[in-house]
């Protein structure tokens, strides 16, 4: 199980995050769930999630969330590297 799925399952153990692909579009997650998920992802991965990024493209499935976290992590690492130069 991935770290993202562990986080998601800890918040909503009733959802099969490995197969669900309409977390936002299907109203599987409510706004409180999303806020909690964002906070957990930020803490776990050391990233900052922009409010404009909280949409179905990035949060409709565990795979989409994992891809988003990977992009944010890479962007953050590049920014930190540029700051050190």
ABEGO torsion letter per residue (X at the ends): XBAAAAAAAAABAABBAAABAAAAAAGABBAAAAAAAAAAAAAAAGBBBBAAABBAAAAABAAAAAAAAAAAAAAAAAAAAAAAX
